Amino acid sequence: MYQYDQYDHLIVRERIAQYRDQVRRRLADELTEAEFLPLRLQNGLYMQRHAYMLRIAVPYGLLAAKQMRMFAHIARKYDRGYGHFTTRQNIQFNWVELERTPDILTELASVEMHAIQTSGNCIRNTTSDPFAGVAADEIIDPRPYAEVLRQWSTFHPEFIALPRKFKVAINGAEEDRAAIAVHDIGLTVVRNEAGEIGFKFMAGGGMGRTPILGSVIREFLPWQHLLTYTEAVMRVYNQYGRRDNKYKARIKILLKAIGVEEFTRQVEAEWADLKDGPETLTLEEMQRVIDYFQPHAYKALNNIDYLAPHADNKAFDNWVKRNVKAHKQAGYAAVVLSLKKTGVPPGDATAEQMDFMADLADKYSFGELRVTHEQNIVLADVEQSQLYTLWEQIKAKGLATPNIGLLTDMICCPGGDFCSLANAKSIPIAAAIAERFDSIDFQHDIGDIELNISGCINACGHHHVGGIGVLGVDKDGSEWYQVSIGGAQGNNAAIGKIIGPSFSALQMPEVIGRLLQVYVRERAEGEPFAECAQRLGIAPFKEFVYATPIVEPGRLVGEDEYA
């Protein structure tokens, strides 16, 4: 795991001192709110509906146990006893007081963490595969390259005032678990015919108001040129990206406007002046970073049949099937701790749970944890012989729901309960759907399905790439919900299609139920929901959902109200 060097410590320390003075001046009314706004955003501080929210960076989702304990400490001391893990593999605290935020950043620095570039028009936290380094299908561990990108992009003088925020994802395995197609830059580790390591380079992906899948602009980029080529892309975007309209300022709009070929031509022309320059990565520099990510001291173990001694325990069997993942090292497994227990907002964890997860990491997983962009936590290195004991322990803490990849493993943004940008609440919709379909047997019968909920068009809940996507919309001052189907992330990424007019909050569980009825009726054997929706199109789903009025408590709602 990467450890801060002298430069990291210095820039974080100096940034905190600078920010502390900015807060002092704001509290003394020496700075107006308008003047303070860009300063606080540079340090991950947002003003939401009820209080300030602080977003803390978790680079490529990797946490040490001591860092998770710090989150627990911050939740108790500065917040309301919990935190929210996000689709950017970060954590947010929703109830912080402005005058205390410099102290939070100081405490974070003591465990090598910060909130730099978690907001603003800059290069945000680089995300990656939560199973990086242990996945059985991994080509190469992408985390060293993610760390190089972090070091390069932090306070990069050219790119601290981009036209709009900029997001990078990197995947090092055969299966894409980093959703690279919906990022401004999406990188996939590949080998060429000579066996050399490089990257398939995608650009122009994104969600929001204009969801677009990224386009491949280079099939193979030698690893040495990761930074030089990325800089060429950033320069073209920084120069030509729109600054007159923030809704049209993302790189995807530029790429769509001028076309993939012309965009690539401009990037290649820019790269000609950068290629083989001082930012070309050397073997020595990469090895310096790779050394931080060496494999742990694994025991010489054999794979075992860990289900056999508990063959009659259906609950354990369900948990293993959904929450335990293959590991490249014999005798080990990766375990997903579900933050999706019914009745709890997806992605939320209490201070007690965070301390408990840190203890688990120390006991079972070499002191490390991973945050997934599906808002769960991973213990990546658990001995197979310890799985039953671990399962018994996490059940008591609400972390053993056997629903990973199933209907109630929902992605959900904080929505209108917290976010000032939201058109509608997300958390109550997630809660109502989870309560309606809480049966694990039912969920296992439905199989893999991604249900993603966003409270507004900014798509923090990734609704565009959900098998079922739910978007909160405003209709004459009321909260309504637009539904799309057929979206997917991963190797076969797709943008979902809207099925028709929107629904009220109380209708949503029945809407989901009707979509599932069509799926169960029409699916081919082993066909996931998203593939079924893509094959059939929206017509049969739309026909069944809107065929008869949906009853709300106390009134009948017909299709004429789905506006």
C-alpha positions as CSV (number, residue, x, y, z in Angstrom):
1,M,0.0,0.0,0.0
2,Y,1.4,3.4,-0.9
3,Q,2.9,5.5,1.8
4,Y,3.2,9.3,1.6
5,D,6.7,10.6,0.8
6,Q,8.1,14.0,1.8
7,Y,6.3,15.8,-1.0
8,D,2.9,14.3,-0.1
9,H,3.4,15.3,3.6
10,L,4.5,18.8,2.6
11,I,1.8,19.7,0.2
12,V,-1.0,18.3,2.5
13,R,0.4,20.2,5.5
14,E,0.7,23.5,3.5
15,R,-2.8,23.1,2.0
16,I,-4.3,22.6,5.5
17,A,-2.6,25.7,6.8
18,Q,-3.8,27.7,3.8
19,Y,-7.3,26.4,4.2
20,R,-7.4,27.1,8.0
21,D,-6.7,30.7,7.3
22,Q,-9.4,30.8,4.6
23,V,-11.9,29.5,7.0
24,R,-10.8,32.0,9.7
25,R,-11.3,34.8,7.1
26,R,-14.7,33.5,6.1
27,L,-15.9,33.3,9.7
28,A,-14.7,36.8,10.3
29,D,-16.6,38.0,7.2
30,E,-13.3,39.0,5.5
31,L,-14.4,36.7,2.7
32,T,-17.8,36.6,1.2
33,E,-19.5,33.3,0.5
34,A,-19.0,33.8,-3.2
35,E,-15.3,34.4,-2.6
36,F,-15.1,31.4,-0.2
37,L,-17.0,29.0,-2.5
38,P,-14.1,28.0,-4.9
39,L,-11.7,27.8,-1.9
40,R,-13.8,25.4,0.0
41,L,-14.6,23.3,-3.1
42,Q,-10.8,22.8,-3.6
43,N,-10.8,21.1,-0.3
44,G,-13.9,18.9,-0.8
45,L,-16.3,21.0,1.2
46,Y,-19.9,21.4,-0.2
47,M,-22.8,23.3,1.2
48,Q,-25.8,21.0,1.1
49,R,-29.5,21.3,2.3
50,H,-28.9,21.2,6.0
51,A,-25.1,21.4,6.6
52,Y,-21.7,21.3,5.0
53,M,-20.6,18.0,3.5
54,L,-16.9,17.0,3.4
55,R,-15.8,14.5,0.8
56,I,-12.6,12.7,1.6
57,A,-10.4,11.1,-1.1
58,V,-9.8,7.3,-1.0
59,P,-7.3,6.8,-3.9
60,Y,-8.4,4.0,-6.1
61,G,-10.6,2.8,-3.2
62,L,-7.7,1.4,-1.1
63,L,-7.8,1.9,2.7
64,A,-5.5,0.9,5.6
65,A,-7.2,-0.3,8.8
66,K,-5.9,2.9,10.6
67,Q,-7.6,5.0,7.9
68,M,-10.9,3.3,8.4
69,R,-10.6,3.9,12.1
70,M,-10.0,7.5,11.4
71,F,-13.3,7.6,9.5
72,A,-15.0,6.1,12.5
73,H,-13.3,8.8,14.8
74,I,-14.4,11.6,12.5
75,A,-18.0,10.2,12.3
76,R,-18.2,10.3,16.1
77,K,-16.4,13.5,16.9
78,Y,-17.4,15.7,14.0
79,D,-20.5,14.2,12.4
80,R,-23.6,12.2,13.5
81,G,-22.0,8.8,13.9
82,Y,-21.9,7.6,10.3
83,G,-20.4,8.2,6.9
84,H,-21.5,7.5,3.3
85,F,-19.3,5.6,0.9
86,T,-19.7,6.9,-2.7
87,T,-19.5,5.6,-6.3
88,R,-16.2,7.4,-6.6
89,Q,-14.8,5.0,-3.9
90,N,-14.6,8.0,-1.5
91,I,-16.4,8.8,1.7
92,Q,-18.6,11.7,2.6
93,F,-19.6,13.2,6.0
94,N,-22.9,15.1,5.7
95,W,-23.1,17.0,8.9
96,V,-19.8,18.8,9.5
97,E,-19.5,22.3,10.9
98,L,-17.4,24.8,8.9
99,E,-15.2,26.0,11.8
100,R,-14.2,22.4,12.6
101,T,-13.2,21.3,9.0
102,P,-9.6,22.4,9.3
103,D,-9.3,20.1,12.4
104,I,-10.8,17.2,10.4
105,L,-8.2,17.7,7.7
106,T,-5.4,17.9,10.2
107,E,-6.6,14.6,11.8
108,L,-6.8,13.0,8.3
109,A,-3.3,14.0,7.5
110,S,-2.1,12.0,10.5
111,V,-3.1,8.9,8.6
112,E,-2.0,10.1,5.2
113,M,-5.4,11.2,3.9
114,H,-6.9,14.4,2.5
115,A,-9.8,16.0,0.7
116,I,-7.8,17.6,-2.1
117,Q,-9.4,17.5,-5.6
118,T,-12.6,15.7,-4.4
119,S,-14.5,18.7,-5.9
120,G,-14.0,21.5,-8.4
121,N,-13.1,21.5,-12.1
122,C,-10.0,19.4,-11.8
123,I,-8.9,15.8,-12.2
124,R,-10.8,13.9,-9.5
125,N,-10.0,10.7,-7.6
126,T,-8.8,8.0,-10.0
127,T,-10.9,4.9,-9.5
128,S,-10.1,1.2,-10.2
129,D,-11.0,-2.4,-9.7
130,P,-11.7,-3.1,-6.0
131,F,-10.2,-6.5,-6.5
132,A,-7.0,-5.2,-8.0
133,G,-4.0,-7.3,-7.1
134,V,-6.0,-10.3,-6.2
135,A,-8.4,-11.0,-9.0
136,A,-8.1,-14.3,-10.7
137,D,-8.5,-12.7,-14.2
138,E,-6.0,-9.9,-13.7
139,I,-3.5,-9.1,-16.4
140,I,-1.5,-6.7,-14.2
141,D,-2.2,-4.8,-11.0
142,P,-3.4,-1.4,-12.1
143,R,-2.9,0.3,-8.7
144,P,0.7,1.5,-9.3
145,Y,-0.5,3.2,-12.5
146,A,-3.4,4.7,-10.6
147,E,-1.0,6.0,-8.0
148,V,1.3,7.5,-10.7
149,L,-1.8,9.3,-12.1
150,R,-2.6,10.5,-8.6
151,Q,0.8,12.0,-8.1
152,W,0.9,13.5,-11.5
153,S,-2.5,15.1,-11.3
154,T,-2.4,16.5,-7.8
155,F,-2.0,20.3,-8.1
156,H,-1.0,20.0,-11.7
157,P,-0.7,23.7,-12.6
158,E,-2.2,23.3,-16.1
159,F,-5.3,21.4,-15.0
160,I,-6.6,23.0,-11.8
161,A,-9.2,25.1,-13.6
162,L,-10.6,22.8,-16.4
163,P,-13.8,23.5,-18.2
164,R,-15.5,20.9,-15.9
165,K,-14.6,18.1,-13.5
166,F,-12.6,15.2,-14.9
167,K,-12.8,11.6,-14.0
168,V,-10.3,8.8,-14.8
169,A,-10.8,5.0,-14.2
170,I,-8.3,2.2,-14.8
171,N,-8.9,-1.5,-15.1
172,G,-6.2,-4.2,-15.1
173,A,-8.3,-7.4,-15.5
174,E,-10.1,-9.2,-18.3
175,E,-13.5,-8.2,-16.8
176,D,-14.0,-4.5,-16.4
177,R,-15.0,-3.8,-12.8
178,A,-14.1,-0.1,-12.9
179,A,-16.9,1.1,-15.3
180,I,-14.2,2.6,-17.6
181,A,-16.6,3.3,-20.5
182,V,-18.5,6.0,-18.6
183,H,-15.4,8.0,-17.6
184,D,-13.7,11.0,-19.2
185,I,-10.7,8.8,-19.6
186,G,-11.0,5.0,-19.3
187,L,-7.9,2.9,-19.3
188,T,-7.7,-0.9,-19.8
189,V,-4.4,-2.8,-19.3
190,V,-3.6,-4.9,-22.4
191,R,-0.7,-6.8,-23.9
192,N,0.3,-6.5,-27.5
193,E,1.4,-9.4,-29.7
194,A,4.9,-9.1,-28.3
195,G,3.6,-9.5,-24.8
196,E,4.4,-5.9,-23.9
197,I,2.2,-4.1,-21.4
198,G,0.2,-1.0,-22.5
199,F,-3.2,0.5,-22.3
200,K,-6.3,0.6,-24.5
201,F,-7.2,4.3,-24.2
202,M,-10.8,5.5,-24.1
203,A,-12.0,9.1,-23.9
204,G,-15.3,11.0,-23.8
205,G,-17.4,8.8,-21.7
206,G,-19.7,10.1,-19.0
207,M,-23.2,10.2,-17.6
208,G,-25.2,13.3,-16.5
209,R,-27.4,15.2,-18.9
210,T,-25.8,13.6,-22.0
211,P,-24.9,10.0,-21.3
212,I,-22.2,8.8,-23.7
213,L,-20.0,5.7,-23.8
214,G,-16.3,6.5,-24.3
215,S,-14.6,6.0,-27.6
216,V,-11.3,4.2,-28.1
217,I,-8.7,6.7,-29.4
218,R,-5.7,4.3,-29.1
219,E,-5.8,0.6,-29.1
220,F,-2.4,0.2,-27.6
221,L,-0.4,2.9,-25.7
222,P,2.9,1.7,-24.3
223,W,2.9,2.1,-20.5
224,Q,5.9,4.5,-20.6
225,H,3.6,7.1,-22.2
226,L,0.7,6.9,-19.8
227,L,1.3,10.4,-18.5
228,T,2.4,12.0,-21.8
229,Y,-0.6,10.8,-23.7
230,T,-3.0,11.7,-20.8
231,E,-1.5,15.2,-20.8
232,A,-2.1,15.5,-24.6
233,V,-5.7,14.6,-24.1
234,M,-6.0,17.0,-21.2
235,R,-4.4,19.8,-23.2
236,V,-6.8,19.4,-26.1
237,Y,-9.8,19.4,-23.7
238,N,-8.5,22.3,-21.6
239,Q,-8.1,24.4,-24.7
240,Y,-11.2,23.6,-26.7
241,G,-13.7,22.4,-24.0
242,R,-16.6,24.8,-23.7
243,R,-16.6,27.2,-20.8
244,D,-19.7,29.2,-21.7
245,N,-22.1,26.4,-20.5
246,K,-21.3,24.1,-17.7
247,Y,-23.9,21.6,-18.9
248,K,-21.9,21.2,-22.2
249,A,-18.4,21.5,-20.7
250,R,-17.4,17.9,-20.3
251,I,-14.9,16.3,-22.7
252,K,-17.7,14.0,-24.1
253,I,-19.4,17.1,-25.6
254,L,-16.2,18.2,-27.2
255,L,-15.5,14.7,-28.6
256,K,-19.1,14.4,-29.9
257,A,-19.0,17.9,-31.5
258,I,-15.8,17.4,-33.5
259,G,-15.9,13.6,-33.9
260,V,-13.6,10.9,-32.7
261,E,-11.3,11.1,-35.7
262,E,-10.7,14.8,-35.4
263,F,-10.3,14.6,-31.6
264,T,-7.8,11.8,-32.0
265,R,-5.9,13.8,-34.6
266,Q,-5.6,16.8,-32.3
267,V,-4.4,14.6,-29.4
268,E,-1.8,12.9,-31.5
269,A,-0.6,16.2,-32.8
270,E,-0.3,17.5,-29.2
271,W,1.4,14.2,-28.1
272,A,4.1,14.6,-30.8
273,D,5.6,17.5,-28.7
274,L,5.3,15.5,-25.4
275,K,6.3,12.0,-26.5
276,D,9.7,11.0,-25.0
277,G,9.7,14.2,-23.0
278,P,10.5,14.4,-19.2
279,E,7.1,12.9,-18.2
280,T,7.8,9.7,-20.0
281,L,7.8,7.0,-17.4
282,T,11.0,5.1,-16.8
283,L,11.3,1.5,-15.5
284,E,13.0,2.8,-12.4
285,E,10.2,5.3,-11.6
286,M,7.5,2.6,-12.1
287,Q,9.4,0.1,-10.0
288,R,9.6,2.7,-7.2
289,V,5.8,2.8,-7.1
290,I,5.2,-0.9,-7.8
291,D,7.3,-1.7,-4.8
292,Y,4.5,-0.3,-2.6
293,F,2.1,-2.8,-4.0
294,Q,4.0,-6.1,-3.6
295,P,1.9,-9.2,-2.7
296,H,1.3,-9.8,0.9
297,A,3.1,-12.6,2.8
298,Y,0.6,-15.3,1.8
299,K,0.7,-18.7,3.4
300,A,1.3,-21.8,1.3
301,L,-2.3,-23.0,1.3
302,N,-4.5,-25.2,-0.9
303,N,-8.0,-24.4,-2.0
304,I,-10.5,-26.1,0.2
305,D,-14.2,-27.0,0.0
306,Y,-15.3,-24.5,2.6
307,L,-18.9,-25.3,2.1
308,A,-18.7,-29.0,2.8
309,P,-18.6,-28.8,6.6
310,H,-21.7,-26.5,6.5
311,A,-23.7,-28.2,3.8
312,D,-27.0,-27.8,5.6
313,N,-26.5,-24.1,6.3
314,K,-28.5,-22.4,3.6
315,A,-27.7,-18.9,4.9
316,F,-24.0,-19.5,4.8
317,D,-24.3,-21.0,1.3
318,N,-26.3,-18.0,0.1
319,W,-23.6,-15.6,1.5
320,V,-20.8,-17.6,-0.1
321,K,-22.5,-17.6,-3.5
322,R,-23.0,-13.8,-3.6
323,N,-20.3,-12.2,-1.3
324,V,-17.2,-14.4,-1.7
325,K,-15.1,-13.9,-4.8
326,A,-12.3,-15.9,-6.3
327,H,-8.7,-15.1,-5.4
328,K,-5.5,-15.6,-7.5
329,Q,-3.7,-17.1,-4.5
330,A,-4.6,-20.6,-3.5
331,G,-6.4,-21.0,-0.2
332,Y,-7.6,-17.4,-0.1
333,A,-10.8,-15.6,-1.1
334,A,-12.0,-12.0,-1.4
335,V,-15.1,-11.1,0.7
336,V,-17.5,-8.3,0.0
337,L,-19.1,-6.8,3.2
338,S,-22.5,-5.6,2.1
339,L,-23.5,-2.0,3.1
340,K,-27.0,-2.8,1.7
341,K,-29.0,-4.1,4.6
342,T,-32.7,-3.4,4.2
343,G,-33.6,-0.3,6.2
344,V,-30.2,1.3,5.9
345,P,-29.3,3.9,3.2
346,P,-27.1,2.2,0.6
347,G,-23.4,3.0,1.2
348,D,-23.9,4.2,4.8
349,A,-21.7,2.8,7.6
350,T,-21.8,3.7,11.3
351,A,-18.7,4.5,13.3
352,E,-19.1,1.2,15.1
353,Q,-19.2,-0.7,11.8
354,M,-16.2,1.2,10.5
355,D,-14.2,0.3,13.6
356,F,-15.4,-3.2,13.3
357,M,-14.4,-3.5,9.7
358,A,-10.9,-2.1,10.6
359,D,-10.6,-4.8,13.2
360,L,-11.6,-7.4,10.6
361,A,-9.0,-6.1,8.2
362,D,-6.3,-6.5,10.8
363,K,-7.4,-9.9,11.8
364,Y,-8.2,-11.4,8.4
365,S,-6.9,-9.3,5.5
366,F,-3.4,-7.9,6.1
367,G,-4.8,-4.6,7.5
368,E,-6.3,-3.5,4.2
369,L,-9.8,-2.8,2.9
370,R,-11.3,-1.7,-0.5
371,V,-14.2,0.5,-1.3
372,T,-16.2,-0.6,-4.3
373,H,-18.0,1.9,-6.7
374,E,-21.1,-0.1,-5.8
375,Q,-20.7,1.3,-2.3
376,N,-19.6,-1.8,-0.5
377,I,-16.4,-2.8,1.3
378,V,-14.0,-5.6,0.4
379,L,-11.7,-7.7,2.5
380,A,-9.5,-8.8,-0.3
381,D,-7.3,-11.5,1.4
382,V,-9.2,-13.8,3.6
383,E,-8.1,-17.4,4.2
384,Q,-10.7,-19.8,3.0
385,S,-10.6,-21.7,6.3
386,Q,-11.7,-18.5,8.1
387,L,-14.7,-17.8,6.0
388,Y,-17.3,-19.4,8.2
389,T,-15.9,-17.7,11.3
390,L,-15.9,-14.3,9.6
391,W,-19.4,-14.8,8.4
392,E,-20.7,-15.5,11.9
393,Q,-19.0,-12.3,13.2
394,I,-20.2,-9.9,10.5
395,K,-23.8,-11.1,10.7
396,A,-24.1,-9.5,14.1
397,K,-23.0,-6.1,12.7
398,G,-25.3,-6.0,9.7
399,L,-22.6,-6.6,7.1
400,A,-23.5,-10.1,5.9
401,T,-26.5,-9.5,3.7
402,P,-26.1,-12.1,0.9
403,N,-27.1,-9.7,-1.9
404,I,-24.0,-8.7,-3.8
405,G,-25.1,-8.2,-7.5
406,L,-28.7,-8.8,-6.6
407,L,-31.7,-6.4,-6.6
408,T,-31.2,-4.9,-3.2
409,D,-27.5,-4.3,-3.8
410,M,-28.6,-0.9,-5.1
411,I,-26.4,2.0,-6.0
412,C,-28.0,5.2,-4.5
413,C,-26.9,8.8,-4.1
414,P,-27.8,10.8,-1.0
415,G,-30.5,12.6,-3.1
416,G,-32.9,15.2,-1.9
417,D,-32.5,14.3,1.8
418,F,-29.1,16.0,1.7
419,C,-28.0,17.2,-1.7
420,S,-29.0,20.8,-2.8
421,L,-28.8,19.8,-6.4
422,A,-31.2,16.9,-6.2
423,N,-34.7,17.1,-7.8
424,A,-36.0,14.3,-5.6
425,K,-35.2,12.0,-2.8
426,S,-33.3,8.8,-3.5
427,I,-33.0,7.1,-0.1
428,P,-36.7,6.6,0.5
429,I,-37.1,5.0,-2.9
430,A,-34.3,2.6,-2.3
431,A,-35.8,1.8,1.1
432,A,-39.3,1.1,-0.3
433,I,-37.9,-1.1,-3.1
434,A,-35.7,-3.0,-0.7
435,E,-38.5,-3.6,1.7
436,R,-40.8,-4.8,-1.1
437,F,-38.2,-7.3,-2.4
438,D,-36.4,-8.2,0.8
439,S,-36.7,-12.0,0.3
440,I,-33.3,-13.4,-0.5
441,D,-34.9,-16.5,-2.1
442,F,-36.8,-14.2,-4.5
443,Q,-33.6,-12.1,-5.2
444,H,-31.6,-15.3,-6.0
445,D,-34.3,-16.4,-8.4
446,I,-34.2,-13.1,-10.2
447,G,-30.4,-13.3,-10.4
448,D,-27.9,-10.6,-11.3
449,I,-29.4,-7.2,-11.7
450,E,-28.2,-3.7,-11.2
451,L,-30.7,-1.2,-9.8
452,N,-29.2,2.3,-9.7
453,I,-30.9,5.5,-8.3
454,S,-30.0,9.1,-8.8
455,G,-31.7,12.1,-7.3
456,C,-30.9,14.3,-10.2
457,I,-29.5,14.4,-13.7
458,N,-25.9,14.6,-12.5
459,A,-26.2,10.8,-12.2
460,C,-24.1,10.3,-9.0
461,G,-26.1,7.1,-8.6
462,H,-25.1,5.8,-12.1
463,H,-28.7,5.3,-13.2
464,H,-27.8,5.4,-16.9
465,V,-25.8,2.1,-16.6
466,G,-28.3,0.3,-14.3
467,G,-30.2,-2.7,-15.6
468,I,-33.0,-0.7,-14.1
469,G,-32.2,3.0,-13.7
470,V,-34.2,5.4,-11.6
471,L,-33.9,9.2,-12.0
472,G,-35.5,11.8,-9.7
473,V,-37.2,14.6,-11.7
474,D,-39.2,17.7,-10.8
475,K,-42.7,17.9,-12.1
476,D,-44.5,21.1,-11.1
477,G,-42.7,21.2,-7.8
478,S,-43.4,17.5,-7.0
479,E,-40.9,14.6,-6.9
480,W,-41.4,12.1,-9.7
481,Y,-39.2,9.3,-11.0
482,Q,-38.2,8.4,-14.6
483,V,-37.3,4.8,-15.2
484,S,-34.9,3.3,-17.8
485,I,-33.9,-0.2,-18.5
486,G,-31.1,-2.1,-20.3
487,G,-28.2,-0.1,-19.0
488,A,-25.0,-2.0,-18.1
489,Q,-21.4,-1.3,-17.0
490,G,-18.4,-3.6,-17.5
491,N,-17.2,-5.2,-20.8
492,N,-20.6,-4.8,-22.5
493,A,-21.4,-1.3,-21.3
494,A,-24.7,0.2,-22.4
495,I,-26.8,3.3,-21.7
496,G,-30.4,2.4,-20.6
497,K,-33.5,3.6,-22.4
498,I,-36.3,5.4,-20.8
499,I,-39.5,3.4,-20.8
500,G,-42.0,6.3,-20.7
501,P,-43.5,9.0,-18.5
502,S,-42.4,9.3,-14.9
503,F,-44.0,7.8,-11.7
504,S,-44.7,9.0,-8.2
505,A,-42.6,7.8,-5.3
506,L,-45.4,5.5,-4.0
507,Q,-45.7,3.8,-7.4
508,M,-42.0,2.9,-7.7
509,P,-42.1,-0.5,-5.9
510,E,-45.0,-1.7,-8.1
511,V,-43.2,-0.4,-11.2
512,I,-40.1,-2.4,-10.3
513,G,-42.4,-5.4,-9.7
514,R,-44.0,-5.2,-13.1
515,L,-40.6,-4.9,-14.8
516,L,-39.5,-8.0,-13.0
517,Q,-42.6,-9.9,-14.0
518,V,-41.9,-9.2,-17.7
519,Y,-38.3,-10.3,-17.2
520,V,-39.2,-13.6,-15.5
521,R,-41.8,-14.3,-18.2
522,E,-39.5,-13.5,-21.2
523,R,-36.0,-14.3,-20.1
524,A,-33.9,-17.0,-21.8
525,E,-32.2,-19.5,-19.5
526,G,-29.4,-17.8,-17.6
527,E,-30.1,-14.4,-19.2
528,P,-29.5,-11.4,-16.9
529,F,-32.0,-8.6,-16.7
530,A,-30.0,-6.1,-18.7
531,E,-29.3,-8.5,-21.6
532,C,-33.0,-9.5,-21.7
533,A,-34.0,-5.8,-21.8
534,Q,-31.5,-5.1,-24.6
535,R,-32.8,-8.1,-26.6
536,L,-36.5,-7.4,-26.2
537,G,-36.3,-3.6,-26.3
538,I,-38.5,-1.4,-24.1
539,A,-41.9,-2.2,-25.8
540,P,-43.0,-5.3,-23.8
541,F,-41.8,-3.7,-20.5
542,K,-43.6,-0.5,-21.3
543,E,-46.8,-2.2,-22.3
544,F,-47.0,-4.2,-19.1
545,V,-46.0,-1.4,-16.7
546,Y,-48.5,1.1,-18.2
547,A,-51.3,-1.4,-19.0
548,T,-53.3,-0.9,-15.9
549,P,-53.4,1.8,-13.3
550,I,-51.0,1.5,-10.3
551,V,-52.7,1.8,-7.0
552,E,-51.3,4.1,-4.4
553,P,-52.5,4.0,-0.8
554,G,-55.7,6.0,-0.9
555,R,-56.0,6.6,-4.6
556,L,-55.8,5.1,-8.1
557,V,-53.2,6.5,-10.4
558,G,-53.7,6.1,-14.2
559,E,-51.4,6.5,-17.1
560,D,-52.7,10.0,-17.8
561,E,-50.8,11.2,-14.6
562,Y,-47.5,9.7,-15.7
563,A,-46.3,13.0,-17.1
